[in-house]
């Protein structure tokens, strides 16, 4: 099932670490158009202002952004750089973003502003300019999904107490109360647990306590497992028993077997 569904979430090619160019289909798939509607407000709130990435908060930011603009839209870049660099410009990052989009739409004759297309503009240039705002939003906000991690069993490290095949670290449940102090490099490893078992057995050879303990109770997994039982397994079993009891009572009421 994962192999069938994951490609749907990876239709947006966000490039690589060396080449972060986004490649989008044209026309835009309805799923991507909807994703853009959801992500653009987040982009405006968290990426554009100084409190975020500062993409349109200062000249360095918009200079970096304009480097990704298609060359065919250089006229728009020069026009806005001149306006935004003027000390009298008081536009907010959000206002600059909408102004940039409006200028691009006018440039490619998508609004009533119209204007003549440059003679050198090709249909490919027009598509790249039209897609550019969506590409920018996706580059900074669209989830990056590793398909192999989601569909290959050796990558599915979401189950509690499974072991990472390379590091040997054990996947332990994290507690919300201590999430800030959680250190992923301090979790127990398989060699460490084996050593703890040997040390415990060696120091409790003649102890009756040794006979009644589960192996996990002899190791550094004890606290994690007990917490997992208390916060997850225990409540889950209570809910299952409650549902079973309710189902049994319903059946008894229907059959008259009280």
Buried (B, 14 or more C-beta within 10 A) or exposed (E): EEEEEBEEBBEBEBBEEEEEEBEBEEEBBEEBEEBBEEBBEEBBEEBBBEEBBBBBBEEEBBEEBBEEBBEBBEEBBEEBBEBBEEEEEEEEBBBBBEBBBBBBBBBBEBBEEEEEBEEEBEEEBBBBBBBBBBBBBBBBBBEEEEBEEBBEEEBEEEEEBEBBEEEBBBBBEEBEEEEEEEEEEEBBBEEBBEEBBEEBEEEBEEEEEEEEEEEBEBBBBBEBBEBBEEEEEEEEEEEEEEEEEEEEEEEEEEEEEE
